[in-house]
């Protein structure tokens, strides 16, 4: 497996991973699926904003997972903070792909001079929370019943990772 920058040709595989998460998990709190054109537009917007979109691929260049980050909030005061997303193909979860994608994202954020990376994870997603903790993220908050999917309320857990130790911006 290797990690590389996503290209437009990866959009179909990225859409399939996204749609699986929409349809079968509480990792994405959307109910609508997307197509490859939507994911190309998303990648273009990320690139134009200067943010990475990474994919993990196998020896045949088949996409196994993807990850990206973007602005946490749109206000200038938050410019040192990013929020990320990482998703792994359903048949590949638990094999270290998410960890490798996250490590690459963290390095990219540090290279961009970002100060904090935020994770917002559904409270029942023990695997994702454990992965983030193993990477040094600490839980900073819980918001009960702020979301809904599959006919139930969802709690949101915030975790964050300090990317550097600068005393001031």
Secondary structure, 3 states (H helix, E strand, C coil): CEEEECCHHHHHHHHHHHHHHHHHCCCCCCCCCCCHHHHHHHHHHHHHCCCCEEEEECCCCCEEEEEEEEECCCCHHHCCEEEEEEEECHHHCCCCHHHHHHHHHHHHHHHCCCCEEEEEEECCCHHHHHHHHHCCCEEEEEEEEEEEECCEEEEEEEEEEECCCCCCC
